Amino acid sequence: MKLAWILWLASVLPPPAADSLCLSTTLYLEARDQSVQGQQAVAEVALRRRDSGLWGDSVCSVVTARAQFAPTIVSPNTRLTNTEAWAESVTIALEAERNWALPVGERNEIVPGASHFLAHAIAFPSWRNSYQVATIGDHTFLRVQSLKPRGS
């Protein structure tokens, strides 16, 4: 599957299915070589950003916001070829969405308050020295800004 095709499909699916597809794709592209916990943490950042509304009102708008997540950084011709990693990304994305739908106090948060993450091998953003929440695998999760759900 090509990334461009997946993103087109997400654009024609109903919002809940589109968001699941966008989150799964992001987990695959950002963290397929990371642990389950690392993939859950990436999902948590995307879901926290969605709730804040600063990058958009849907997971798809968040992960396709310019230069924020892999779907807009890698080539649209990128092929998602590792079917085992894809299946795991889908499972983790769906579990993350179920977890995030719980009331705030009942969620299992892996990286509480993290608004960003970076892979040290490839990224040197200006905000890399922000408050570090956790390092999981090759990713460091940071609280660059305090994100609050809309309406809080």
Backbone torsions as a table, in degrees:
resi	resn	phi	psi	omega
1	MET	NA	137.0	174.9
2	LYS	-90.7	145.4	178.5
3	LEU	-55.9	-43.0	-179.0
4	ALA	-57.9	-40.3	179.6
5	TRP	-66.4	-41.9	179.7
6	ILE	-62.4	-44.8	-179.6
7	LEU	-67.2	-35.4	174.5
8	TRP	-63.5	-45.8	179.6
9	LEU	-58.3	-42.7	178.8
10	ALA	-61.4	-30.7	-178.4
11	SER	-72.4	-17.6	-178.9
12	VAL	-109.9	-6.4	178.4
13	LEU	-82.1	156.9	173.0
14	PRO	-62.9	151.2	-173.2
15	PRO	-48.3	-48.1	-178.1
16	PRO	-61.7	-42.2	180.0
17	ALA	-68.9	-39.5	178.5
18	ALA	-61.7	-44.7	-180.0
19	ASP	-62.6	-40.7	177.7
20	SER	-62.7	-41.4	178.8
21	LEU	-66.2	-44.2	179.2
22	CYS	-63.9	-41.3	179.4
23	LEU	-67.0	-43.7	178.1
24	SER	-58.8	-44.6	-179.7
25	THR	-63.2	-41.8	179.0
26	THR	-64.0	-43.2	178.3
27	LEU	-61.5	-42.8	178.9
28	TYR	-60.1	-50.1	-175.3
29	LEU	-71.6	-36.0	-175.6
30	GLU	-88.1	-32.9	-165.0
31	ALA	-144.5	19.6	-176.7
32	ARG	-61.0	-23.4	179.4
33	ASP	-94.2	8.0	-179.9
34	GLN	-100.7	170.6	178.0
35	SER	-68.2	167.9	174.6
36	VAL	-56.6	-44.3	-179.9
37	GLN	-61.4	-39.7	177.9
38	GLY	-64.4	-40.4	177.2
39	GLN	-67.9	-39.3	177.5
40	GLN	-61.7	-38.5	-179.9
41	ALA	-66.3	-39.7	176.5
42	VAL	-62.7	-44.1	178.7
43	ALA	-60.7	-41.7	-178.9
44	GLU	-60.9	-41.7	178.1
45	VAL	-61.3	-45.4	-180.0
46	ALA	-62.9	-43.1	-179.0
47	LEU	-68.9	-37.8	177.2
48	ARG	-64.6	-40.4	177.6
49	ARG	-64.4	-41.2	177.5
50	ARG	-59.1	-45.8	-178.8
51	ASP	-61.9	-31.1	-179.0
52	SER	-72.7	-27.1	-177.9
53	GLY	78.2	-3.0	-177.0
54	LEU	-70.9	-25.7	-179.5
55	TRP	-112.7	3.7	-179.6
56	GLY	134.3	172.0	-175.4
57	ASP	-100.1	1.5	179.4
58	SER	-135.3	160.8	176.7
59	VAL	-61.1	-40.2	-179.9
60	CYS	-60.6	-42.9	179.6
61	SER	-67.8	-34.1	178.3
62	VAL	-66.1	-50.2	-174.0
63	VAL	-78.5	-11.3	175.3
64	THR	-108.4	9.0	172.9
65	ALA	-62.8	141.0	-172.5
66	ARG	-49.9	121.9	172.7
67	ALA	58.0	30.7	179.5
68	GLN	-101.8	-42.3	-178.1
69	PHE	-132.9	166.2	-175.7
70	ALA	-53.4	-36.8	-178.4
71	PRO	-55.1	-23.5	177.2
72	THR	-105.8	-3.3	-177.3
73	ILE	-100.0	-39.5	179.7
74	VAL	-84.1	165.0	-179.7
75	SER	-63.6	140.7	175.2
76	PRO	-61.9	-18.0	178.2
77	ASN	-84.7	-0.7	178.0
78	THR	-57.5	132.9	179.2
79	ARG	-101.5	135.5	175.7
80	LEU	-95.6	98.3	-169.2
81	THR	-107.7	-16.5	-177.0
82	ASN	-86.9	94.9	-174.1
83	THR	-64.9	-33.0	178.3
84	GLU	-66.8	-44.8	178.2
85	ALA	-65.7	-37.3	178.2
86	TRP	-62.0	-47.1	-179.6
87	ALA	-60.1	-41.2	178.9
88	GLU	-66.0	-40.8	178.7
89	SER	-62.0	-40.5	178.3
90	VAL	-63.3	-48.0	-179.8
91	THR	-59.3	-46.4	-178.3
92	ILE	-67.1	-39.3	178.9
93	ALA	-61.9	-46.2	-179.6
94	LEU	-64.0	-41.1	177.7
95	GLU	-64.7	-40.4	179.5
96	ALA	-63.7	-42.0	178.4
97	GLU	-63.4	-41.4	177.1
98	ARG	-62.6	-45.5	179.6
99	ASN	-61.3	-44.6	-176.2
100	TRP	-70.3	-20.9	177.8
101	ALA	-74.9	-13.2	178.2
102	LEU	-71.4	157.5	174.3
103	PRO	-57.2	150.1	-173.8
104	VAL	-48.2	-46.4	-177.2
105	GLY	-71.1	-13.2	-177.7
106	GLU	-102.6	-7.6	179.9
107	ARG	-71.5	148.1	170.7
108	ASN	-93.5	100.8	-178.7
109	GLU	-93.1	126.1	-179.3
110	ILE	-84.5	-40.6	-177.9
111	VAL	-131.3	72.6	-174.7
112	PRO	-53.5	126.0	176.7
113	GLY	81.1	-6.3	-178.0
114	ALA	-66.5	129.9	178.8
115	SER	-109.7	-13.4	-176.6
116	HIS	-145.7	164.5	170.0
117	PHE	-149.3	160.1	177.0
118	LEU	-144.0	151.9	173.0
119	ALA	-101.2	114.3	-173.4
120	HIS	-56.4	-32.4	-175.9
121	ALA	-68.2	-23.0	-173.5
122	ILE	-128.5	-9.7	-173.0
123	ALA	-126.9	136.7	176.3
124	PHE	-136.5	60.8	-177.1
125	PRO	-71.0	160.4	-179.7
126	SER	-62.1	-25.8	-176.5
127	TRP	-91.3	9.6	-174.4
128	ARG	-63.7	-16.4	179.7
129	ASN	-97.7	15.8	177.5
130	SER	-69.4	177.5	-178.9
131	TYR	-60.2	120.6	-179.6
132	GLN	-85.4	122.6	178.6
133	VAL	-85.0	-44.8	-177.7
134	ALA	-167.2	157.7	168.0
135	THR	-119.5	125.1	179.9
136	ILE	-129.9	116.4	-177.2
137	GLY	61.3	-130.7	-178.5
138	ASP	-89.2	4.3	-176.2
139	HIS	-112.7	140.5	170.8
140	THR	-110.3	132.0	-178.4
141	PHE	-104.5	131.1	-171.8
142	LEU	-129.2	150.9	170.7
143	ARG	-100.7	95.7	-179.7
144	VAL	-83.4	-36.4	178.0
145	GLN	-145.8	153.2	178.9
146	SER	-82.3	115.4	-179.3
147	LEU	-99.4	128.9	175.8
148	LYS	-119.9	143.3	176.9
149	PRO	-58.2	147.0	176.1
150	ARG	-51.8	142.4	175.5
151	GLY	82.4	0.7	178.8
152	SER	-87.7	NA	NA
